[in-house]
């Protein structure tokens, strides 16, 4: 129910069940206001047009048109969402820890790295993205974002034939790899090929020494509280939300 129209329901003490049904229908479907005739509203609520006219008069309006105009005025107001929290705000225990982890990451995302990413986004048009396992989901997320920006962006993963990458690598200018460990064999294989054909390699990994980071032209290290690779497929950490936050902020800065 749209609570901007809820005040109408409080005026319905003297309404019949049929009249109240008409009023409730509009509050449940506010997009109909101004887009439905009195006859269509009558059909939708199984009442007569005379019932709707009586409703309008009981609510203090001269007719249906004035009633709809009043509803439109109510809908132009900013919706009010009543607070469900009383007193002090109680956040999850790990909330502040997640924030601290984000801040740790951004100590490593230097101004120079952000500038390099912005330059790539402005100067290059074609991007090949790769990720394995959970990392594929985040590579796909970045792919969609680049496509929205009008870039040519292609996503691939271990399920695709190696020949797909070999036959298409030369068509792309930038290779972006997402790998939490930075040691996934399929990702390293594609990154090596990308380097050999002259693509700029960008990597997103955890902030620890890893093979992909050493191979990348531009490396974004993310703080990861997980201390072993098994945690990549188990447990919930701040790494994933940290990664999405970093991607969005890089894109925002590059396009702002």
N, C-alpha and C positions, 0 to 999 in steps of 0.2 A: 504494500500500500504506500502511495506517495503521501508523506505526512504534511505536504503543503496543502493538500485538499482535505485533510482530516478534520479541519474545523467545521466543514459542512456536515459531517456526521454528528457533531455535537448538537446540531440544530434540528435533529431528526426525531425528537421525542414524540411529536404528533403525527409522524409519518406512518402510513400503512406498510405492511411487509413488502408489497410490490414497489412502492415508492422508495423504500429504503434499499431495495435490491438494485434499483437504477442508480442511486447515489453511490452505493458500494462498488458497482461496476466501473464507474468513472474513476474512483479513487484507486482502484486496482489496475486500471489501464489509462494512465494520464495522457499517453500519446494520442488517445482518441479525441481528446478535447480539441475542438476546432476542426476535426477531420471526420466527424460523423454527424449525419443528419438526425433529426428527431425521429424520423421513421426507422432509420437503421438502428438507432439506440433502442427503440421500442422492440424491434425484432430480436436484437441481441439479448434483451432481458425478459422477453416473453410478456410484455405488457402492451397496453394500447398507447397511442400518442396522447390521448386525453389524460392518461395517468401521469405522463411526463409533464404535461402542462400544469396539472394540479400540483405536482411536486415543486415546480418552479415558483408557483404562486405562494405555496406554503413557506418557501424559503425567502420570500420577500421580493421576488423578481417579477417583472411584467410579462415575461415570456421566456422561451428557450434561448433566444439570441442573447438576451441580457444575462441569463444564467451562465451561458458558455463564456461570455466576455469576462464575467467575474472569475470564473475558473482559470481563464488565461492569465488574469492579473495575479492570482494566487501562485500560479506556476512560474511566474517570472521572478518570484522571490527565491533567494538562496535557500536550499533545503536545510532544515534543521535536524541534525542527528543527535538525539539525546544521549548524553554521556552515560555509559554503563558503569563508570568507575567513580566511586565516592572516596573522597579523602586522598591520601598519598598514592602516587602511581607506583605499582608494584611490578617491576620488570623481572623477567626470568633471570635466574642467578648467573647464567653465562653471558648475558647481554653485554655487560661491560667488558668481559674477556674478549668477546668477538670484536668489539670496537677497538680494543687495544691491539688485537691482531691485525686489523685493517691498517692501523697507524704504523705498525712495524713494517708492513709491506710498503707503504708509501714513503718510508725513509729510503727505500732502494729505488723507487721510481723517480729518478732524478729529472730535473728540468730538461737536461740534454736528451734523455731517452724519450721524454714526451714530445720534444721538438722533432726528433728523428721520426717518430711514429706519425706525427702530423704531416711532415714532409712527404712521407711515403703515401699517405692518404691523398694528399693534394696532387702529387706528381705521377702516381701510378694508377692504372685503370684495371688491371687484371690480377686477381688474387686466388691462389690455390691453398685451401685449408685442409689440415689433416689432424685426426685425433683417433685414439683407440680407447675402447671401453667407455668409462664415464666421461673421459675427456672429449670423446666424439660429440657428446651433447653440447658442450661448450664451444667446440669448434663450429658446430652447426649454428649455434646462436649467433656467433660473430659473423658467419657467412650471411645469414639473413639480414643482419644489420648493415653489412656492406652492400648487399643487393638493394636495400631500401635507399641507400645513398647513391644509387646509380652505378655502382661498380660491377664489373664482371667478377663474380666470386663463385668458386666451385668447391664442394666439400667431398672428401673421400675418407675411407677408413679401411681397416683390415679386411672387411668383407668384400672389397672391390679387388679386381685383378691388378697385379703389379703393372701389367701392360697398359692399364688405363692411365696410370701416372706417367709411364715412360713415353707414351704416345702423345700426351698432352702437355708435358712439363714445359716445353719450349714456347708454348703459347702464353704462358703466365709470367708475370714480372716479380711477384712476391709470393713466397711460400711461408705460410703461418702454421706453426705446429703447436698443438696443445698437448702437453704430457706432464702429468703430475710428478712422476719420478724422473723424467728426463732420460730414462734408460730403456724405454720400450723399443724392442728391436725393429718393428715395422716402421715406427716413426723415424728412427735414426737412419734407416735405409733410404727413406724418401728424402730426408733432409740432405743426405750425401749427394743424391742425384740432383736435387735442386741447386746445391752449391756448384756442382760440376757444369750445369747448363747456364749458370750465371744469374740465377734468381737470388733476390735478397731474402735471407732467412730470418724470420722473426719467431721467437720461441717464448711460450708461457710455461714455466715450470715452478716447482717448489724451490725455495731458497737454500739449496745445498749444491755442492759440487756434483755436476752430472754431465754426461757426454753431450747432450743436446745443447746445453748452455754454452759449452765450449765451441760448438759448431756454428752457433747463431751469430748473425751480424748485429742483431738487436735482441737482447734477452731481458724479459721481465720476470724477476724473481718474486715469488709470493711466499709470505710466511705460512708455514704449515706446522701445526702443533703435533701432527702424527710423526712418529719417529721411525716407522718402518713401512715398507712398501705394501704390506698386507692391509694397512689401514685405508689404502686407496679404494678398496672394494667393500669395506666394512666400517661401521661407525659414522657418526655425523660430526664434522669439524667445520671450522670457519673457512676452510680453503675454498670450497665451491662458491659461497656467497662473495668471498673476497675476490675471486676471479671474475665474476660477473660485474661486480662493482668497478674493478679496474678497467675492464673492457669498455663499460659504458662511459666512464670518466675520460678515457683516452679518446673515444669517439666524439664525445661532447666538446672536449678541448680542441680537437682537430677540425671540427666543423663549426665551432662557435664564432 
